[in-house]
Amino acid sequence: MYNMPAKRLHLAGTATLGPKGQVVIPADVREKMSISPGDKLIVLYVEDKQSVAFVTETQAQEIINHFDTHVTALRDAIKD
């Protein structure tokens, strides 16, 4: 599992789970993430920590592109 340096992990406030399972992300976090009502977020569940994290679709695509670059480099290295 990827270990995030502690200095990059911040307590961002609290959220209350509503009766329909909805969670309101604190306004300052929404501002830092540059998200607005209606934006789609990817929900990640970290089983061993019983935690959730949200990333924007754009962030998720950037992560996928980053992995693709490394997978392609690895595949090319193996071919040689």
Short mmCIF file of the C-alpha atoms (twelve columns), coordinates in Angstrom:
data_MODEL
# 
_entry.id   MODEL 
# 
loop_
_atom_site.group_PDB 
_atom_site.id 
_atom_site.type_symbol 
_atom_site.label_atom_id 
_atom_site.label_alt_id 
_atom_site.label_comp_id 
_atom_site.label_asym_id 
_atom_site.label_seq_id 
_atom_site.Cartn_x 
_atom_site.Cartn_y 
_atom_site.Cartn_z 
_atom_site.pdbx_PDB_model_num 
ATOM 1  C CA . MET A 1  0.000   0.000  0.000   1 
ATOM 2  C CA . TYR A 2  1.202   3.502  -0.811  1 
ATOM 3  C CA . ASN A 3  2.227   5.428  2.307   1 
ATOM 4  C CA . MET A 4  1.452   9.133  2.052   1 
ATOM 5  C CA . PRO A 5  3.889   11.381 3.940   1 
ATOM 6  C CA . ALA A 6  2.213   12.726 7.096   1 
ATOM 7  C CA . LYS A 7  2.853   16.352 6.101   1 
ATOM 8  C CA . ARG A 8  0.515   15.928 3.113   1 
ATOM 9  C CA . LEU A 9  -2.345  14.529 5.178   1 
ATOM 10 C CA . HIS A 10 -4.529  17.115 6.892   1 
ATOM 11 C CA . LEU A 11 -7.568  17.018 9.129   1 
ATOM 12 C CA . ALA A 12 -10.023 18.847 6.907   1 
ATOM 13 C CA . GLY A 13 -13.011 19.083 9.235   1 
ATOM 14 C CA . THR A 14 -15.957 16.848 9.892   1 
ATOM 15 C CA . ALA A 15 -18.815 15.610 7.759   1 
ATOM 16 C CA . THR A 16 -22.170 14.139 8.715   1 
ATOM 17 C CA . LEU A 17 -23.648 11.190 6.894   1 
ATOM 18 C CA . GLY A 18 -27.217 11.995 5.859   1 
ATOM 19 C CA . PRO A 19 -30.127 9.535  5.757   1 
ATOM 20 C CA . LYS A 20 -29.548 8.855  2.041   1 
ATOM 21 C CA . GLY A 21 -25.825 8.218  2.533   1 
ATOM 22 C CA . GLN A 22 -24.846 11.680 1.336   1 
ATOM 23 C CA . VAL A 23 -21.737 13.376 2.710   1 
ATOM 24 C CA . VAL A 24 -21.131 17.112 2.529   1 
ATOM 25 C CA . ILE A 25 -17.486 17.947 1.857   1 
ATOM 26 C CA . PRO A 26 -16.402 21.003 3.880   1 
ATOM 27 C CA . ALA A 27 -16.375 24.240 1.853   1 
ATOM 28 C CA . ASP A 28 -12.645 24.890 2.299   1 
ATOM 29 C CA . VAL A 29 -11.845 21.402 0.998   1 
ATOM 30 C CA . ARG A 30 -14.162 21.895 -2.004  1 
ATOM 31 C CA . GLU A 31 -12.344 25.146 -2.712  1 
ATOM 32 C CA . LYS A 32 -8.890  23.519 -2.454  1 
ATOM 33 C CA . MET A 33 -10.042 20.692 -4.746  1 
ATOM 34 C CA . SER A 34 -11.673 23.170 -7.160  1 
ATOM 35 C CA . ILE A 35 -14.923 21.210 -7.162  1 
ATOM 36 C CA . SER A 36 -18.465 22.487 -7.529  1 
ATOM 37 C CA . PRO A 37 -21.954 21.011 -7.156  1 
ATOM 38 C CA . GLY A 38 -22.547 18.439 -9.881  1 
ATOM 39 C CA . ASP A 39 -18.859 17.519 -10.316 1 
ATOM 40 C CA . LYS A 40 -18.194 13.785 -10.422 1 
ATOM 41 C CA . LEU A 41 -15.798 12.350 -7.851  1 
ATOM 42 C CA . ILE A 42 -14.161 8.951  -7.701  1 
ATOM 43 C CA . VAL A 43 -14.579 7.332  -4.282  1 
ATOM 44 C CA . LEU A 44 -11.687 5.197  -3.066  1 
ATOM 45 C CA . TYR A 45 -12.084 2.818  -0.129  1 
ATOM 46 C CA . VAL A 46 -8.994  1.804  1.847   1 
ATOM 47 C CA . GLU A 47 -10.100 -1.465 3.409   1 
ATOM 48 C CA . ASP A 48 -7.358  -1.950 5.996   1 
ATOM 49 C CA . LYS A 49 -7.892  1.620  7.255   1 
ATOM 50 C CA . GLN A 50 -11.700 1.561  6.800   1 
ATOM 51 C CA . SER A 51 -11.346 4.972  5.199   1 
ATOM 52 C CA . VAL A 52 -12.609 6.714  2.100   1 
ATOM 53 C CA . ALA A 53 -10.986 9.307  -0.123  1 
ATOM 54 C CA . PHE A 54 -12.340 11.370 -2.973  1 
ATOM 55 C CA . VAL A 55 -10.499 12.307 -6.161  1 
ATOM 56 C CA . THR A 56 -11.814 14.233 -9.119  1 
ATOM 57 C CA . GLU A 57 -12.245 12.497 -12.446 1 
ATOM 58 C CA . THR A 58 -9.413  14.659 -13.782 1 
ATOM 59 C CA . GLN A 59 -7.095  13.557 -10.966 1 
ATOM 60 C CA . ALA A 60 -8.035  9.910  -11.563 1 
ATOM 61 C CA . GLN A 61 -7.256  10.269 -15.283 1 
ATOM 62 C CA . GLU A 62 -3.883  11.849 -14.461 1 
ATOM 63 C CA . ILE A 63 -3.072  8.895  -12.189 1 
ATOM 64 C CA . ILE A 64 -4.052  6.442  -14.948 1 
ATOM 65 C CA . ASN A 65 -1.911  8.324  -17.478 1 
ATOM 66 C CA . HIS A 66 1.031   8.274  -15.050 1 
ATOM 67 C CA . PHE A 67 0.715   4.504  -14.576 1 
ATOM 68 C CA . ASP A 68 0.358   3.998  -18.328 1 
ATOM 69 C CA . THR A 69 3.631   5.838  -18.920 1 
ATOM 70 C CA . HIS A 70 5.434   3.588  -16.443 1 
ATOM 71 C CA . VAL A 71 3.805   0.400  -17.730 1 
ATOM 72 C CA . THR A 72 4.794   1.310  -21.278 1 
ATOM 73 C CA . ALA A 73 8.393   2.010  -20.189 1 
ATOM 74 C CA . LEU A 74 8.520   -1.292 -18.315 1 
ATOM 75 C CA . ARG A 75 7.105   -3.185 -21.288 1 
ATOM 76 C CA . ASP A 76 9.667   -1.562 -23.595 1 
ATOM 77 C CA . ALA A 77 12.491  -2.440 -21.174 1 
ATOM 78 C CA . ILE A 78 11.387  -6.066 -21.049 1 
ATOM 79 C CA . LYS A 79 11.292  -6.298 -24.859 1 
ATOM 80 C CA . ASP A 80 14.955  -5.224 -25.129 1 
# 
